[in-house]
Amino acid sequence: MRFSLRRLGMEWGKIGYQRGKVEYTLSAYQQNPYAGVFGEVSYRYYSRLFKTLITIWAPNALLGYSVYTWANWEYDRCTRKMPSQFLDEKPPEAGSE
């Protein structure tokens, strides 16, 4: 007789029968994902959230916005014509078309 996992009741993605294994689950309808949101947990959570916002998110957002505005300002400056480059040109005369 050949040894195989299929004979032991094991298939791909399924564990075979195990003696002494106890598994407890809670129904999805009995779970309360918002338990403690308005209690002591919320103070700790929100204090950490605001600390993260102030120390990490705010400086990065300000830096990103400043780089964005500087890049737009520099682009506008570079695409503008400088009057000193066109001093030798004469405007077209009226009626010479």
N, C-alpha and C positions, 0 to 999 in steps of 0.2 A: 504494500500500500504506500502510495506516494504522499509525502507531506505537502500540503498546500494551504494557503490562507483561505481559499474558498471553502474548503472542507471544514474549517473552523468557524465558518459563518461570517468571515470578514470579506468585504468587498471594498472597492475603491470609494473612499469618502464615508464609509460606514464602519463603525467599530463593532466588533463582535460582542457577544454576551459576556459581561464581566460580573462575577459574583461579588456581592458586598458593596457594590457601587450604588450610592444613594444620591439622587439629584433632585434638588428643590427648585421650583420656578414659581414666579408670580405672574398671574394673568395680566395681559396688557390693559385690561379694563380695571384692574385693581391698583395699578401703579399711579402714583401722584407725582408727576415730574416737577410741579411747582411747590412742593412741600417745603416750608421754611423760607420762602422768598421774602416774605414781609416780616421776618423775625430777625434773630441774631445773625443768621447766616447771611442775610442781605447786607448788613452793615459791613461785615468782613469782606464779602465779595465786592461790594461797590467801592470800598476804600482801596482795595487792591486794583480795581479797574481804573479808578481815577488817578491813582499813583502811576499806573502804566501809561495812561493817556498823557499825563503831564510830562513824564520823563522820557517816553519813547516816541509816541505818536505826534505830539505837538511840535517838537523840534524838527522832526523829519518832514512834517507837513509845511512848516514855515520855510525850511530849506528848499523843498521842492517848489513851492510857490515863488520864492525869490529867484531861483534859477530860471523858472518859466518866464517870469516878467523880464528878467535881464536878457534872456535870449530873444524875446520879442522886441525889446527896445534896441538891442544890437542889430537885429535883422532890419528893422526900420531905418536905423542909422546908416547901415551899409548900402541899402537900396536907394537912399536919397542922393540926388545930384548935388554936387558942390558947385556953386556959382563961379568960383575961382578957376575951374577947369574950362569954362566956356567964355572967357573974357575976349578972346580973339575972334569969336564968331559974331557975325552981324545978323540982325533980325531980317527976315525976308521983307522985301518991299511990297507994298500994297499994289495990287493990280498987275503984277508981273507973272501971273499964273498962266 
